[in-house]
Amino acid sequence: MSAPYVLLGLLWGGPKHGYDLKHAYDRTLPRAKPLGFGQVYATLGRLERDGLVAQAGHDRAGGPDRTTFAITDAGRGDLECWVATVEPPAPHVGGVLLAKVMVALMWPDAERAVAYLAAQRKAHTDRLRELTAAKTNPAATFGDVIAADYAITHLDADLVWLRTTLARVADLHSGVHE
């Protein structure tokens, strides 16, 4: 899970409250699943337990007590090591899309498989258009653009694969049933 490391990265710039970290996380990874407040505070608790962050102060600016957290030297070292470690490519091929395509190819009639593949290709193309519009929006932040580029690249790869699969459906269909 990368959430602890993203929080450490956000603390690299200076101490922050959990509330500020949650919103900074959501701005930094705008297309990712939002991080819940409970998850932020639980993660900060674990990071503090492990010596990677420390409480840097408390204040009550017109509301409840707020604890400020700061990254420690150990936290900086751990974060630097995590960022420097190359992420290995996934060792297994999987995912819902692959499973659905394989099951569709098992159907007795190829027309149903082709119809599913065409519908999935359309859904991917529609999402690709949405993301392209989002990243070219004048209000898009740098994070919005980077996240959209990441998603677009993955959608492009899926679309190439879907087109290739559509072109091979007759051969793949007969090969699965042998």
N, C-alpha and C positions, 0 to 999 in steps of 0.2 A: 504494500500500500504506500503510495507516495504522499499522502496528506501530511504526515509528520514532517517530511522533508520540505514540502512547500511551506509549511508554517515556519520551519527553521530558516528557510530562505527569506521569508517575509520579515523575520526578526533580525536578519543580517543588517538591514537598514536602520535598525534602532528598536528600542523597546516599544511594545504595543500591548493594548488590552485585548482580551479574548474577543470582544465585540468587534474591534477594529480588524483583528486578524481574520475573522469570519468574512467580513465584507471585502477585505483585500484579497482573500482566497478566491471568492466568487468573481471578483473583477479580473484577477490574474488568469483564471481558468473559466472564462465566460460560457463556454459550451459544455463544460463538464457538469456532472451532477453536483448541485449546490451542497456545500458542507453545512451540516446542522450545527446550531450553537452547542448542543450537548456533545457532539463529536469533537468540536474545537476544545471544549474544556476538559473532556476526558483525555484527549491527545496531549494537551498541555500538562495534565497531571502525570501522564506516563513520561513525557519528555523531562519534566522536573524530577521525577523519581529516578530517572536514568542519568541525571546530571547534565542534560543537554540544554536546558533552559533553567533560569532562576527567577524568582520574584524580584522585581526591580523597584517596586513601590506600590502604594495604594492611594486611591483618591476617591472622592465622592463629589463629582461635578454635577450637582442637581439631580442625583439619582442614587441607585444602590452603590455600595462599595465596589470599586473596580480595581482588580489587581493587574499591574503592568508586569509583563514578562520580557526577559532579555535572553538572547542566546549566550551560552557560555563558550569558553575556549574549546571544551570538549564537543560542544554542539557544532562549532565551526569546523572542527576537524572531521566529525562524523559526516557533516553535510558535504564538505569538500571531497571526501572519499566516495560518498554516494554519487555525486555528480560526475566524478572522474571514472566511475565504473561503467564500462560499456554494457548496455542492456542487450542480453542475448536475444536473437530472434526466437519466436515461439517454437518450441520443439515439436508441437503437434498441430495438425490442421484440424480446425473445428469451428464450431459456431452454428447458430440457428440457421443462417442462410444456407450454409453447406448442407446441413442435415435436411432441410426442406427440399433443396434441389435434388439431392440423392433420392429422397423418398418419391418426389414427383417423377423422377426418371424410372422408378420401379412400377409405375402405373401401367396397366396393360395397353393403354392407347397413348401414343406419343403426342396427340393433339392437346391433351390435358397438361402434359409436361411443358409443351411449347407455350400454352396459354399462361401457365404459372410463371414461366421464365420471362415472358413478355410483360406481364403485370409487374413483376419484381423490377425489371429493367426500367419501366416507367416510373415506379416509386423512387428508384435511385436517381433517375434523371430529374424528377421534380425536386427532390431534396438538393441535388447539385445546383439547380437554378436558385433555390432559396438561399443557399450558402453563398453563392456568387453575388447575389444581390446584397446580402448582409455585409459582405466584406467590402463592397464598393460603395456602401452607404457613407456619406460624408461624416456621419456621427460615429462611425466605427472606430473603436480604439485599436491600438497596436495589438493588444491581446485578442480582440475580436478577429482581426485579420489573420493572425498566426493560428488561432484555433480553427477558423474557417479553412485556411490552407491545409491544415492537417486532415480535417474531415473530407475536404474535396479530393485530396490525394487518395484517401482510402476508398471513397466512392468511385473515383475514376478506375482504380484497380478492380473493384467489384464489377463495374460496368464492362471492362475488358473481359473479365472472366465470364460474365453472363453472356456476352456476345459470342465468345468462343464456345461456350457450352451450347448455346442455341445452334451454332453452326455444326456442332458434333452430335446433336441430340439423337439422331438416328443410330449412329455407331454406338454411342454410350448406352442407349436404350437397349439395343440388342445384346451388348456386352454384359449388362447387369443381370439379364434374365437367363444367361447361359448356365 
